[in-house]
Amino acid sequence: MRSTAKLLLGGSLTLAIVMGVGRFLYTPLLPLMQRQYGFGPDVAGLIASANFAGYFAGSMLAALVSRGNARRLAFQGGLIASVLTTILMGLTGDVTLWLILRTLSGLASAFAMISAAGIVAEKLAEVGEEARLAWVFGGVGAGIAASGLVVHLLVATLESSTLWVLVGAITALIAPVALMLVRERDLPASRRVADPRRRVPRPLPFWPLFVGYTLQGLGYSVFATFIVALIKTRPGIEDLGDWVWIVTGLAILPSCLFWSRIAERIGFSLALVAAYGAQIVGVLLPVVSGAPAAALLGAVLFGGTFIAITLLTMPLGRSGLGGRGFAVLTAGFGLGQMVGPYVAGKLVAGAADYTLPLAASAGVLGAGLLAVLWAIRGRAS
């Protein structure tokens, strides 16, 4: 296997473990956990927010270790900690311990993801292959789809606690491969001929973009936390709950490559607007319709955009604030996704069902789209 392929595979496996499983296994297991332990949606939202809070803190700390052995240790430690916290979730039924474990899991996933993606992006940039980083982020979708399929196949026979341990044990078997492959390595020079028609990102005014990306974090996190629980409350389509999440993961796999190509043809700003629009439609479909096709198409549109929006936003804002744009955008996104599940859980615990929080999240995403359009208008004026 060529050195480039080894590095891309290692990065993809890392994101499958720490994001697809470590961060998002909670979504398909949530209905099972509620059935096994009897907690309500308010606690469910709090647990999700704890993980997002850990990710927010971890992303800020990871920015301090951007080079050398420190970054390598952050990657290794984050990956191992992600596997361990996943397994430990199945060994306790105490809510306080869950909150601690999910916070630590968020920290671990941020350290491993940012460090591994940094190593891969840096080496790809040296040989002019930056676009291939999209393959690495496809690992998030692979992890979501694979873990969602395991849950679907065993949901009738195993409790949520056992599934936490089982899926965590599977990631423990895969983790050594990622640890071996993700490292500083020399890559062969690119043989691709540069296309003079390829569009490159033109920075947008920072603060409107920041508002849009913060609202994206808030809006997407509600769907990503509660969509399986929503579908499983719908009479006649309950069995689709697991498949909606599997389809979401499968849609992520090609999404980053797809939107990268679109951005190179029509421009990054217009591609970002289109991705927001598609995501809003995806979130609204299971709200306005109880049809199976609406749930599955919504999963395709959501999975096909939520990772890609990050990849489109960062080139447009990372040079802002004197080069601190990446960190500040990440902070805004992190704050948004911390708030989303907690507020949604409180709404469901009151007079609402899961439909109202998803409808509200679509409205939040719509406000985020308006902020992006405001940024584009500000650049043009």
C-alpha positions as CSV (number, residue, x, y, z in Angstrom):
1,M,0.0,0.0,0.0
2,R,1.4,3.4,-1.0
3,S,2.3,5.8,1.8
4,T,-0.5,8.2,0.8
5,A,-3.1,5.5,1.0
6,K,-1.8,4.4,4.4
7,L,-2.1,7.9,5.8
8,L,-5.6,8.4,4.4
9,L,-6.7,5.0,5.7
10,G,-5.3,5.7,9.2
11,G,-7.0,9.1,9.3
12,S,-10.3,7.7,8.1
13,L,-10.2,4.9,10.7
14,T,-9.4,7.4,13.4
15,L,-12.5,9.5,12.6
16,A,-14.7,6.4,12.3
17,I,-13.6,5.4,15.9
18,V,-13.6,8.8,17.7
19,M,-16.5,10.5,15.8
20,G,-18.6,7.9,14.1
21,V,-18.6,5.7,17.2
22,G,-17.2,7.7,20.1
23,R,-19.3,10.8,19.5
24,F,-22.4,9.5,17.6
25,L,-23.0,5.9,18.9
26,Y,-25.2,7.6,21.5
27,T,-27.8,8.5,18.8
28,P,-29.0,4.9,17.9
29,L,-28.6,3.7,21.4
30,L,-30.6,6.5,23.0
31,P,-34.0,4.9,22.7
32,L,-32.6,1.6,24.1
33,M,-31.0,3.4,27.0
34,Q,-34.2,5.2,27.8
35,R,-36.1,1.8,27.8
36,Q,-33.4,0.1,29.9
37,Y,-32.9,2.9,32.5
38,G,-36.1,4.9,32.3
39,F,-34.7,8.4,32.0
40,G,-36.5,11.2,30.1
41,P,-35.6,13.4,27.2
42,D,-34.3,16.2,29.5
43,V,-31.6,13.8,30.8
44,A,-31.0,12.6,27.2
45,G,-30.3,16.1,26.1
46,L,-28.1,16.8,29.0
47,I,-26.0,13.7,28.3
48,A,-25.6,14.8,24.6
49,S,-24.7,18.3,25.6
50,A,-22.0,17.0,28.0
51,N,-20.3,15.2,25.1
52,F,-20.5,18.4,23.0
53,A,-19.1,20.4,25.8
54,G,-16.1,18.0,26.1
55,Y,-15.5,18.3,22.4
56,F,-15.6,22.1,22.6
57,A,-13.0,22.1,25.4
58,G,-10.9,19.6,23.7
59,S,-10.9,21.5,20.4
60,M,-9.6,24.6,22.2
61,L,-6.9,22.6,24.0
62,A,-5.9,20.7,20.9
63,A,-5.1,24.0,19.2
64,L,-2.2,24.4,21.6
65,V,-0.5,21.3,20.4
66,S,-0.2,21.8,16.7
67,R,3.2,20.3,15.9
68,G,5.6,17.5,16.7
69,N,5.6,14.9,19.4
70,A,2.9,16.7,21.5
71,R,0.5,16.4,18.6
72,R,1.4,12.8,18.1
73,L,0.8,12.1,21.8
74,A,-2.5,14.0,21.7
75,F,-3.6,11.8,18.8
76,Q,-2.6,8.5,20.5
77,G,-4.0,9.5,23.9
78,G,-7.3,10.8,22.4
79,L,-7.8,7.6,20.3
80,I,-7.2,5.3,23.3
81,A,-9.4,7.4,25.6
82,S,-12.2,7.4,23.1
83,V,-12.3,3.6,22.9
84,L,-12.1,3.3,26.7
85,T,-14.9,5.8,27.4
86,T,-17.1,4.0,24.9
87,I,-16.7,0.7,26.7
88,L,-17.1,2.2,30.1
89,M,-20.5,3.7,29.1
90,G,-21.9,0.1,29.2
91,L,-20.5,-0.7,32.6
92,T,-22.5,1.8,34.6
93,G,-26.1,3.0,34.8
94,D,-25.3,6.1,36.9
95,V,-26.2,9.4,35.2
96,T,-23.4,11.3,36.9
97,L,-20.8,8.9,35.7
98,W,-22.4,9.0,32.2
99,L,-22.0,12.8,32.2
100,I,-18.4,12.4,33.2
101,L,-17.7,9.7,30.6
102,R,-19.4,11.6,27.8
103,T,-17.5,14.8,28.6
104,L,-14.2,12.8,28.6
105,S,-15.3,11.2,25.3
106,G,-15.8,14.6,23.8
107,L,-12.4,15.7,24.9
108,A,-10.8,12.5,23.5
109,S,-12.6,12.8,20.2
110,A,-11.5,16.4,19.7
111,F,-7.9,15.6,20.5
112,A,-7.7,12.6,18.2
113,M,-9.7,14.1,15.4
114,I,-7.9,17.5,15.3
115,S,-4.5,16.0,15.7
116,A,-4.9,13.2,13.1
117,A,-6.6,15.5,10.6
118,G,-3.8,18.0,11.2
119,I,-1.1,15.5,10.5
120,V,-2.8,14.2,7.3
121,A,-3.7,17.7,6.0
122,E,-0.2,18.9,6.6
123,K,1.4,16.0,4.7
124,L,-1.1,16.2,1.8
125,A,-0.5,20.0,1.5
126,E,3.2,19.4,1.0
127,V,2.5,17.4,-2.2
128,G,-0.5,19.4,-3.5
129,E,-3.1,16.8,-2.6
130,E,-5.2,18.8,-0.1
131,A,-8.5,17.8,-1.8
132,R,-7.9,14.1,-0.7
133,L,-8.5,15.1,2.9
134,A,-12.2,14.6,2.0
135,W,-11.5,10.8,2.1
136,V,-10.5,11.1,5.8
137,F,-13.8,12.8,6.8
138,G,-15.7,10.1,5.1
139,G,-14.6,8.0,8.0
140,V,-17.2,9.7,10.2
141,G,-19.9,8.3,7.9
142,A,-18.3,4.8,7.9
143,G,-18.3,4.8,11.7
144,I,-21.9,5.9,12.0
145,A,-23.2,3.4,9.4
146,A,-21.2,0.5,10.8
147,S,-22.1,1.1,14.4
148,G,-25.7,1.8,13.5
149,L,-25.9,-1.5,11.6
150,V,-24.5,-3.4,14.6
151,V,-27.2,-1.8,16.8
152,H,-29.9,-2.6,14.3
153,L,-28.9,-6.3,14.0
154,L,-28.7,-6.8,17.8
155,V,-31.3,-4.4,19.1
156,A,-33.8,-7.3,19.7
157,T,-31.4,-9.4,21.7
158,L,-29.0,-7.2,23.6
159,E,-29.4,-4.3,26.0
160,S,-27.9,-0.9,25.4
161,S,-25.2,-1.5,28.1
162,T,-24.0,-4.6,26.2
163,L,-24.0,-2.8,22.9
164,W,-21.8,0.0,24.3
165,V,-19.3,-2.6,25.4
166,L,-19.5,-4.6,22.2
167,V,-19.1,-1.7,19.8
168,G,-16.3,-0.3,22.0
169,A,-14.5,-3.7,21.8
170,I,-14.8,-3.6,18.0
171,T,-13.1,-0.2,17.9
172,A,-10.4,-1.5,20.3
173,L,-9.6,-4.1,17.7
174,I,-9.3,-1.5,14.9
175,A,-7.5,1.2,16.9
176,P,-4.0,-0.3,16.7
177,V,-4.2,-0.1,12.9
178,A,-5.0,3.6,13.1
179,L,-2.2,4.1,15.6
180,M,0.3,2.4,13.3
181,L,-0.8,4.3,10.1
182,V,-1.2,7.9,11.3
183,R,2.3,9.3,11.6
184,E,4.6,11.8,9.9
185,R,5.6,10.2,6.6
186,D,6.9,11.4,3.3
187,L,4.4,11.2,0.5
188,P,5.0,11.0,-3.3
189,A,4.5,14.1,-5.3
190,S,1.1,14.6,-7.0
191,R,0.9,13.6,-10.6
192,R,-2.4,15.4,-11.2
193,V,-2.4,18.3,-13.7
194,A,-3.7,21.5,-12.2
195,D,-7.1,22.6,-13.6
196,P,-7.1,26.4,-14.4
197,R,-10.9,26.5,-14.2
198,R,-10.9,25.3,-10.6
199,R,-12.5,27.8,-8.2
200,V,-10.6,28.6,-5.0
201,P,-12.1,29.9,-1.7
202,R,-12.5,33.7,-1.4
203,P,-12.7,34.7,2.3
204,L,-16.1,36.0,3.5
205,P,-16.6,38.7,6.2
206,F,-15.8,36.9,9.4
207,W,-18.5,37.8,11.9
208,P,-21.6,37.0,9.7
209,L,-19.9,33.7,8.8
210,F,-19.3,33.1,12.5
211,V,-23.0,33.6,13.3
212,G,-24.0,31.2,10.6
213,Y,-21.6,28.5,11.7
214,T,-22.6,28.9,15.3
215,L,-26.3,28.5,14.4
216,Q,-25.3,25.5,12.2
217,G,-23.8,23.8,15.3
218,L,-27.0,24.4,17.3
219,G,-29.3,23.3,14.5
220,Y,-27.5,20.2,13.4
221,S,-27.0,18.8,16.9
222,V,-30.7,18.4,17.6
223,F,-31.2,16.2,14.5
224,A,-28.0,14.3,15.2
225,T,-29.2,13.5,18.8
226,F,-32.9,12.9,18.5
227,I,-33.7,11.7,14.9
228,V,-33.7,8.0,15.8
229,A,-35.8,8.6,18.9
230,L,-38.3,10.7,16.8
231,I,-38.7,8.0,14.1
232,K,-39.2,5.3,16.8
233,T,-42.2,7.2,18.2
234,R,-43.9,7.3,14.8
235,P,-46.6,4.6,14.4
236,G,-46.0,2.5,11.4
237,I,-42.4,3.5,10.7
238,E,-40.8,2.6,14.1
239,D,-38.6,0.0,12.5
240,L,-37.0,2.7,10.3
241,G,-35.3,4.4,13.2
242,D,-32.1,2.5,13.0
243,W,-32.1,2.6,9.2
244,V,-32.4,6.4,9.1
245,W,-29.2,6.6,11.1
246,I,-27.4,4.0,8.9
247,V,-28.5,5.9,5.8
248,T,-27.2,9.2,7.4
249,G,-23.8,7.6,7.8
250,L,-23.8,6.2,4.3
251,A,-24.7,9.6,2.9
252,I,-21.7,11.2,4.7
253,L,-19.2,8.8,2.9
254,P,-19.2,10.6,-0.6
255,S,-20.5,14.0,0.7
256,C,-17.2,15.7,1.2
257,L,-15.8,14.7,-2.2
258,F,-19.2,15.7,-3.8
259,W,-19.3,19.2,-2.2
260,S,-15.6,19.8,-2.8
261,R,-16.2,19.2,-6.5
262,I,-19.3,21.4,-6.5
263,A,-17.4,24.2,-4.8
264,E,-14.5,24.0,-7.3
265,R,-17.1,24.5,-10.1
266,I,-19.5,27.1,-8.7
267,G,-17.5,28.7,-5.9
268,F,-17.2,27.8,-2.2
269,S,-19.8,30.4,-1.1
270,L,-22.5,29.3,-3.4
271,A,-21.8,25.7,-2.6
272,L,-22.2,26.5,1.1
273,V,-25.5,28.2,0.5
274,A,-26.7,25.1,-1.4
275,A,-25.5,22.8,1.4
276,Y,-27.4,24.8,4.0
277,G,-30.5,24.7,1.9
278,A,-30.3,21.0,1.4
279,Q,-29.8,20.4,5.1
280,I,-32.8,22.5,6.0
281,V,-35.0,20.5,3.7
282,G,-33.5,17.3,5.2
283,V,-34.4,18.3,8.7
284,L,-37.9,19.4,7.8
285,L,-38.9,16.3,5.9
286,P,-39.5,14.0,8.9
287,V,-41.2,16.9,10.6
288,V,-43.8,17.6,8.0
289,S,-44.4,14.0,6.9
290,G,-44.6,10.7,8.6
291,A,-44.0,8.8,5.3
292,P,-41.0,6.4,5.3
293,A,-39.6,8.1,2.1
294,A,-39.5,11.4,3.9
295,A,-37.5,10.0,6.8
296,L,-35.0,8.3,4.5
297,L,-34.7,11.3,2.1
298,G,-34.2,13.5,5.1
299,A,-31.4,11.3,6.3
300,V,-29.7,11.4,2.9
301,L,-29.9,15.2,2.8
302,F,-28.7,15.7,6.4
303,G,-25.9,13.1,6.2
304,G,-24.9,14.5,2.8
305,T,-24.4,18.0,4.2
306,F,-23.5,18.3,7.9
307,I,-19.8,17.3,7.6
308,A,-19.4,19.0,4.2
309,I,-20.6,22.3,5.6
310,T,-17.6,22.3,8.0
311,L,-15.3,21.6,5.1
312,L,-16.8,24.5,3.1
313,T,-16.9,27.0,5.9
314,M,-13.3,26.7,7.2
315,P,-11.6,27.8,3.9
316,L,-13.9,30.8,3.8
317,G,-13.1,32.0,7.4
318,R,-9.9,30.5,8.7
319,S,-7.8,33.5,7.7
320,G,-10.0,35.9,9.6
321,L,-9.1,37.6,12.9
322,G,-5.4,37.6,12.0
323,G,-5.3,33.9,11.4
324,R,-7.3,32.9,14.4
325,G,-10.5,32.3,12.4
326,F,-10.3,28.5,12.5
327,A,-10.2,28.4,16.4
328,V,-13.0,31.0,16.8
329,L,-15.3,29.4,14.2
330,T,-14.7,26.0,16.0
331,A,-15.5,27.7,19.4
332,G,-18.8,29.1,18.0
333,F,-19.8,25.8,16.5
334,G,-19.0,24.1,19.8
335,L,-21.1,26.5,21.8
336,G,-24.0,26.0,19.4
337,Q,-24.0,22.2,19.6
338,M,-23.7,22.3,23.4
339,V,-26.9,24.3,23.7
340,G,-29.0,22.5,21.1
341,P,-29.6,19.0,22.6
342,Y,-30.1,20.5,26.1
343,V,-32.8,22.9,25.0
344,A,-34.4,20.3,22.8
345,G,-34.5,17.8,25.7
346,K,-36.2,20.4,27.9
347,L,-38.8,21.1,25.3
348,V,-39.7,17.4,24.9
349,A,-39.8,16.9,28.6
350,G,-42.4,19.7,28.8
351,A,-45.5,19.8,26.5
352,A,-43.7,19.1,23.2
353,D,-42.7,15.9,21.4
354,Y,-39.6,15.5,19.3
355,T,-41.3,17.2,16.3
356,L,-41.2,20.7,17.8
357,P,-37.4,20.7,18.5
358,L,-36.6,19.5,15.0
359,A,-38.8,22.1,13.5
360,A,-37.1,24.7,15.7
361,S,-33.7,23.5,14.6
362,A,-34.7,23.9,11.0
363,G,-35.6,27.5,11.8
364,V,-32.2,28.0,13.4
365,L,-30.5,26.6,10.4
366,G,-32.5,29.0,8.2
367,A,-31.2,31.9,10.3
368,G,-27.7,30.5,9.8
369,L,-28.3,30.5,6.0
370,L,-29.4,34.1,6.2
371,A,-26.2,35.0,8.0
372,V,-24.2,33.3,5.3
373,L,-26.1,35.3,2.6
374,W,-25.4,38.4,4.6
375,A,-21.7,37.6,4.6
376,I,-21.7,37.0,0.8
377,R,-23.5,40.3,0.3
378,G,-21.0,42.1,2.5
379,R,-18.1,40.7,0.4
380,A,-19.8,41.8,-2.8
381,S,-20.5,45.4,-1.6
